[in-house]
């Protein structure tokens, strides 16, 4: 009896496919073309994902400016473009300045290194160890430079620049034409499920807006508190360190501690264990605990009604699997999956009940 039932199901499936063979063929061709296009878009995946994130972050600015000017997408895009350009330019100029300083102050660096090692109880004889240290550093630098492929480095820099440009364009056109793009996707759905498609799009948008905006505002709070702490402790490279904290704070749990721990080591050597301990305690109390355990869960759960553990796993797992873009692509996929599940709960169960 079980075999008969199974064969009936198979024959029913085959007959259904045969009766709708043209629709199935069109769907297969569409999926093949979609995969073909995705293959060529793959190198620009980072830029596309970051552009989506930037669009969600700047959309409140665009919505506010819509009441006053028709150029709101341009202004909102520049709100992202100007800080990114400033940070990249500042980083390049700062790296150039530091390289020039190191090249002209090798004696000072060497003397400070000897003093630091002596303070740690490590004996160093400048007369007998200087040549060995210089030779070792030179050999290491030469081997490191030889291991770098000029072609691969140039390709990586070019791809990074292209993704940065693509992210700005994606952000701009999503702000400018995002509503029409969503309507076109909704209108492609069959009329029988158009209400379900509208609900799914609205729910996915609400979830992603909650995830990305909650992440952005949390990172902004962490960066602001970090700037205050860096200023009070007279940290060098104030703007650059704050920018690093802001980027690191996009990831739950890790937050800005990836930057604060090395700076604590710096405080230990520069000012002693007492100041290093005070700096670390202030960082944990003001930067680590409130955002990750209070602010971020509240903002994201309030806007998207997602469990914080799901968000944490999405960000960390996405970053480990996909790098920079994975940090934002995994929450995007999670949000879409949850929106699909909620759409099914709302409409699918009603359909099942009506059938029975």
Buried (B, 14 or more C-beta within 10 A) or exposed (E): EEEEEEEEEEEEEEEEEEEEEEEEEEEEEEEEEEEEEEEEEEEBBBBBBBBBBBBBBBBEBBEEBEEEEEEBBBBBBBBBBEEBEEBEEBBEEEEEEEEEEEEEEEEEEBEEEBEEEEEEEEEBEEEEBEEEBEEEEEEEEEEEEEEEEEEEEEEEEEBEEBBBEBBBEBBBBBBBEBEEEBEEEBEEBEEEEEEBBBBBBBBBBBBBBBBBBBBBBBBBBBBBBBBBBBEEBEBEBEBBBBBBBBBBBBBBEBBBBBBBEEBBEBBBEBBEEEBBEEBBEBBEEBBBEBBBEEBBBEBBBEBBEBEBEBBBBBBBBBBEEBEBBBBBBBBBEBBBBBBEEBBBEBBEEEEEEEEE
